[in-house]
Amino acid sequence: MSTAPLFPAGLPPAATPPSLPATLWRTLRPPFLLLTPACVSVGLASASRLPGAVIDAATLALVLGGAVAAHAGVNVLNEWHDAVTGLDERTRRTPFSGGSGALQARPDARPAALALGLLLLALTAAVGVLLLVQKGLALLPLVPVGLAGLALVLAYTPWITRRPLLCLLAPGLGLGPLMVLGTQLALTGRHSATAWVASLVPGLLASGLLLLNQFPDVAADRAAGRRHLPLLWGRPRAARLFAGLLGGCFAVLAAGVGVGSLPTAALWLMPALLPAAWVATQAVRHADDLPALLPAMAANVALCLGLPAALAVALWRG
């Protein structure tokens, strides 16, 4: 199988290597960080529905900053690990997978990337400690949530990617329940059925996003010792699971409204079932035809950003 990129990720090759700041910026994978505020917005909107809730802007800024730092830290540490193990040299890079290519263009930047990843992890922990100092015992329920989030950041690339079920669940856990419930707990010191149910939507979307984005990397990941479901099951079967995860988001919305955990306004998201069905159908049909799969991968990214944001608006207005 050819290892040539399907599409170049990031900047095209230059006559001179990019600067160190530009290289480190690319290791953050900035476009993917847009998913974090979308998920935090679900937690914020859930918090606003609690009786007597008062949202403090400074606390919200801390929560968002810590969440972005955690997500960015995962990205940078993943880039560093894949560079030092040589994995990114073997990937078929697309705009959605295979890394940014930044550390292949500047191998000497790898120590700086490791330092940046660890710094972002430390910043995430510092935000958690600061919130505890400010809010006191009211935020003790946040401690296990924060520790679980830090564990995911540290363990994802070297350990979780070698355990198929955890590899599937970890992105959804981090960007779904941990981020949504963590946001609500930090803002109010309370949790709610609304936040629990609403968190499943970004959670299912995030797990599906990472699952689909693993399709182009099957050969390279096998050589590197990774073990995920597209590799073990084959892409066609994994595509059917992806379709199930995408459909599960709409089942959660309907069930949440049915049991009263979500407002009726959450049904505003149901028309998105049509583009979601198209994405799922294309994923199943073109599971082994990666160039033909790319439009569905792009549309899936749009769904992963748009649905949580739309759910947040529905929670606000419902």
C-alpha positions as CSV (number, residue, x, y, z in Angstrom):
1,M,0.0,0.0,0.0
2,S,1.3,3.4,-0.9
3,T,2.2,5.7,2.0
4,A,1.9,8.9,0.0
5,P,-0.5,11.4,1.5
6,L,-4.0,11.5,0.0
7,F,-4.0,15.2,0.7
8,P,-1.2,17.2,2.3
9,A,-2.1,18.2,5.9
10,G,-1.1,21.7,7.1
11,L,1.5,23.7,5.1
12,P,3.1,22.4,1.9
13,P,6.8,21.6,1.9
14,A,8.9,24.7,2.0
15,A,12.3,25.5,0.7
16,T,13.4,26.3,4.3
17,P,12.1,24.6,7.4
18,P,9.2,26.4,9.2
19,S,10.0,28.3,12.4
20,L,9.8,26.6,15.7
21,P,6.7,28.6,16.8
22,A,5.0,27.7,13.6
23,T,5.9,24.1,14.0
24,L,4.6,24.0,17.6
25,W,1.4,25.8,16.5
26,R,0.7,23.0,14.0
27,T,1.2,20.3,16.6
28,L,-1.8,21.8,18.5
29,R,-4.0,20.8,15.5
30,P,-6.0,24.0,15.9
31,P,-9.0,23.1,13.7
32,F,-9.7,20.1,15.9
33,L,-9.8,22.3,19.0
34,L,-13.0,23.9,17.8
35,L,-14.8,20.8,19.2
36,T,-13.9,21.8,22.8
37,P,-15.9,25.0,23.0
38,A,-18.8,23.2,21.3
39,C,-18.8,20.5,24.1
40,V,-18.3,23.1,26.9
41,S,-21.3,25.0,25.6
42,V,-23.5,21.9,26.3
43,G,-22.3,21.9,29.9
44,L,-22.8,25.7,30.2
45,A,-26.3,25.4,28.8
46,S,-27.1,22.5,31.1
47,A,-25.8,24.5,34.1
48,S,-28.0,27.5,33.1
49,R,-31.1,25.3,33.5
50,L,-30.5,24.6,37.2
51,P,-32.7,26.5,39.6
52,G,-30.9,29.5,41.0
53,A,-27.8,28.9,38.9
54,V,-25.5,32.0,38.6
55,I,-22.9,31.7,35.9
56,D,-19.7,33.4,36.7
57,A,-17.8,34.6,33.6
58,A,-14.4,34.3,35.2
59,T,-15.1,30.7,36.2
60,L,-16.4,29.9,32.7
61,A,-13.2,31.3,31.2
62,L,-11.1,29.1,33.5
63,V,-13.1,26.0,32.6
64,L,-12.9,26.7,28.8
65,G,-9.1,27.4,29.1
66,G,-8.5,24.2,31.0
67,A,-10.6,22.2,28.6
68,V,-8.8,23.6,25.5
69,A,-5.4,23.0,27.2
70,A,-6.4,19.4,27.9
71,H,-7.5,18.8,24.3
72,A,-4.4,20.6,22.9
73,G,-2.2,18.6,25.2
74,V,-3.5,15.3,23.9
75,N,-2.9,16.5,20.3
76,V,0.7,17.6,21.0
77,L,1.6,14.5,22.9
78,N,0.1,12.4,20.1
79,E,2.1,14.3,17.5
80,W,5.3,13.8,19.5
81,H,4.7,10.1,20.2
82,D,3.9,9.4,16.5
83,A,7.0,11.3,15.4
84,V,9.4,9.6,17.7
85,T,8.0,6.1,16.9
86,G,8.0,6.8,13.1
87,L,4.3,6.2,12.8
88,D,3.6,9.4,11.0
89,E,6.2,8.5,8.3
90,R,4.0,5.6,7.3
91,T,0.5,7.2,7.4
92,R,-1.6,8.1,4.5
93,R,-2.2,11.7,5.6
94,T,-5.6,13.3,5.0
95,P,-7.0,16.6,6.3
96,F,-8.6,14.6,9.1
97,S,-6.0,11.9,10.0
98,G,-2.3,11.1,9.9
99,G,-1.1,14.0,12.0
100,S,-0.1,17.5,11.0
101,G,3.3,16.6,9.5
102,A,4.9,19.4,11.6
103,L,7.5,17.3,13.4
104,Q,8.4,15.5,10.1
105,A,9.4,18.9,8.7
106,R,11.2,19.9,11.9
107,P,12.5,16.7,13.6
108,D,14.7,18.9,15.9
109,A,11.4,20.4,17.3
110,R,10.4,17.1,19.0
111,P,11.9,18.0,22.5
112,A,10.1,21.3,22.4
113,A,6.8,19.6,21.4
114,L,7.1,17.2,24.3
115,A,7.7,20.1,26.6
116,L,4.7,21.9,25.2
117,G,2.5,18.9,25.7
118,L,3.6,18.4,29.3
119,L,3.2,22.2,29.9
120,L,-0.4,22.0,28.6
121,L,-1.1,19.1,30.9
122,A,0.3,21.0,33.9
123,L,-1.8,24.0,32.9
124,T,-4.9,21.8,32.9
125,A,-4.1,20.5,36.4
126,A,-3.4,24.1,37.6
127,V,-6.8,25.2,36.4
128,G,-8.4,22.4,38.4
129,V,-6.5,23.3,41.5
130,L,-7.4,27.0,41.1
131,L,-11.1,26.2,40.8
132,L,-10.9,24.1,44.0
133,V,-9.2,26.9,45.8
134,Q,-11.8,29.4,44.7
135,K,-14.9,27.3,45.2
136,G,-13.8,25.2,48.1
137,L,-15.6,22.0,49.2
138,A,-18.5,22.6,46.8
139,L,-16.3,21.4,44.0
140,L,-15.1,18.2,45.6
141,P,-17.2,16.2,43.1
142,L,-15.1,17.7,40.4
143,V,-11.9,16.0,41.6
144,P,-12.6,12.5,40.2
145,V,-13.8,14.1,37.0
146,G,-10.5,16.1,36.7
147,L,-8.3,13.1,37.6
148,A,-10.1,11.0,35.0
149,G,-9.5,13.7,32.4
150,L,-5.8,13.9,33.2
151,A,-5.5,10.1,33.0
152,L,-7.0,10.1,29.5
153,V,-4.6,12.8,28.4
154,L,-1.5,10.9,29.6
155,A,-2.7,7.4,28.7
156,Y,-4.4,7.9,25.3
157,T,-1.5,7.6,22.8
158,P,0.9,5.1,24.5
159,W,-1.7,2.9,26.2
160,I,-5.3,3.4,25.2
161,T,-4.7,3.1,21.4
162,R,-3.6,-0.5,22.0
163,R,-6.9,-1.5,23.7
164,P,-9.7,-1.5,21.1
165,L,-12.7,-0.9,23.4
166,L,-11.0,1.8,25.4
167,C,-9.7,3.4,22.1
168,L,-13.4,3.6,21.0
169,L,-14.8,4.9,24.3
170,A,-12.0,7.3,25.5
171,P,-12.7,10.2,23.1
172,G,-16.4,10.1,23.8
173,L,-15.8,9.9,27.5
174,G,-13.4,12.8,27.5
175,L,-15.4,15.2,25.2
176,G,-18.8,14.0,26.4
177,P,-19.5,13.2,30.1
178,L,-16.2,14.4,31.5
179,M,-16.3,17.7,29.7
180,V,-20.0,18.4,29.9
181,L,-20.4,17.3,33.5
182,G,-17.1,18.9,34.5
183,T,-18.3,22.2,33.1
184,Q,-21.5,22.1,35.0
185,L,-19.9,21.0,38.2
186,A,-17.3,23.8,38.0
187,L,-19.9,26.4,37.3
188,T,-22.6,25.3,39.9
189,G,-21.2,22.5,42.1
190,R,-24.1,20.4,41.0
191,H,-24.9,17.8,38.4
192,S,-28.3,17.0,36.7
193,A,-30.0,14.5,34.6
194,T,-30.0,17.0,31.8
195,A,-26.3,17.2,31.8
196,W,-25.9,13.4,32.0
197,V,-28.2,12.8,29.0
198,A,-27.0,15.8,27.0
199,S,-23.4,14.7,27.4
200,L,-24.1,11.5,25.5
201,V,-24.6,13.4,22.3
202,P,-21.0,15.0,22.0
203,G,-19.7,11.7,23.5
204,L,-21.2,9.5,20.8
205,L,-20.1,12.0,18.1
206,A,-16.5,12.2,19.4
207,S,-16.1,8.4,19.5
208,G,-17.6,8.2,16.0
209,L,-15.3,10.9,14.8
210,L,-12.1,9.2,16.0
211,L,-13.4,5.8,14.8
212,L,-13.9,7.1,11.2
213,N,-10.7,9.0,11.2
214,Q,-8.8,5.8,12.0
215,F,-9.8,4.3,8.6
216,P,-6.9,5.8,6.6
217,D,-4.3,4.8,9.2
218,V,-5.1,1.0,9.5
219,A,-1.9,-0.2,7.8
220,A,0.4,2.2,9.6
221,D,-1.3,1.6,13.0
222,R,-0.9,-2.2,12.5
223,A,2.8,-1.8,11.9
224,A,3.1,0.4,15.0
225,G,1.4,-2.1,17.3
226,R,-1.8,-0.2,17.7
227,R,-5.1,-2.1,18.1
228,H,-8.4,-0.4,17.2
229,L,-11.6,-1.6,15.7
230,P,-11.1,-0.7,12.0
231,L,-7.8,-2.6,12.2
232,L,-9.2,-5.7,14.0
233,W,-12.7,-5.8,12.4
234,G,-11.9,-4.4,9.0
235,R,-13.3,-1.1,7.8
236,P,-16.7,-2.3,6.6
237,R,-17.8,-3.7,10.0
238,A,-16.3,-0.6,11.8
239,A,-18.3,1.6,9.4
240,R,-21.5,-0.1,10.5
241,L,-20.6,0.6,14.1
242,F,-19.9,4.3,13.2
243,A,-23.3,4.5,11.6
244,G,-24.8,3.1,14.9
245,L,-23.0,5.7,17.0
246,L,-24.2,8.5,14.7
247,G,-27.8,7.2,14.9
248,G,-27.4,6.8,18.6
249,C,-27.2,10.6,19.0
250,F,-30.7,11.1,17.7
251,A,-32.0,8.2,19.7
252,V,-30.6,9.9,22.8
253,L,-32.3,13.2,21.9
254,A,-35.7,11.5,21.3
255,A,-35.4,9.4,24.5
256,G,-34.2,12.4,26.5
257,V,-37.2,14.5,25.5
258,G,-39.5,11.5,26.1
259,V,-38.4,11.0,29.7
260,G,-38.2,14.8,30.4
261,S,-34.5,15.1,30.8
262,L,-34.2,17.3,27.7
263,P,-36.5,20.1,26.7
264,T,-38.8,19.7,23.7
265,A,-36.6,22.2,21.9
266,A,-34.0,19.4,21.6
267,L,-36.1,18.0,18.8
268,W,-35.0,20.9,16.7
269,L,-31.9,18.9,16.0
270,M,-33.9,16.1,14.3
271,P,-33.7,17.5,10.8
272,A,-29.9,16.9,11.0
273,L,-30.8,13.2,10.8
274,L,-30.9,13.6,7.0
275,P,-27.2,14.7,6.6
276,A,-26.2,12.2,9.3
277,A,-27.9,9.4,7.4
278,W,-26.0,10.5,4.3
279,V,-22.7,10.4,6.2
280,A,-23.4,7.0,7.6
281,T,-24.4,5.6,4.2
282,Q,-21.3,6.9,2.5
283,A,-19.1,5.5,5.3
284,V,-20.6,2.1,4.9
285,R,-20.5,2.2,1.1
286,H,-17.0,3.6,0.7
287,A,-15.3,2.0,3.8
288,D,-12.5,0.6,1.8
289,D,-12.3,3.4,-0.8
290,L,-10.5,6.1,1.1
291,P,-10.6,8.9,-1.6
292,A,-14.4,8.4,-2.0
293,L,-14.7,8.4,1.8
294,L,-13.2,11.9,2.3
295,P,-16.4,13.9,1.6
296,A,-18.2,11.9,4.3
297,M,-15.3,12.5,6.7
298,A,-15.6,16.2,6.1
299,A,-19.3,16.2,6.6
300,N,-18.9,14.2,9.8
301,V,-16.6,16.9,11.2
302,A,-19.3,19.5,10.5
303,L,-21.9,17.4,12.3
304,C,-19.5,16.9,15.3
305,L,-19.2,20.7,15.6
306,G,-22.7,21.7,14.7
307,L,-24.9,19.2,16.7
308,P,-23.4,20.0,20.2
309,A,-23.6,23.8,19.5
310,A,-27.2,23.4,18.3
311,L,-28.0,21.3,21.4
312,A,-26.6,24.0,23.6
313,V,-28.9,26.5,22.0
314,A,-31.9,24.2,22.4
315,L,-31.1,23.8,26.1
316,W,-30.8,27.6,26.5
317,R,-34.1,28.2,24.7
318,G,-36.1,25.2,25.9
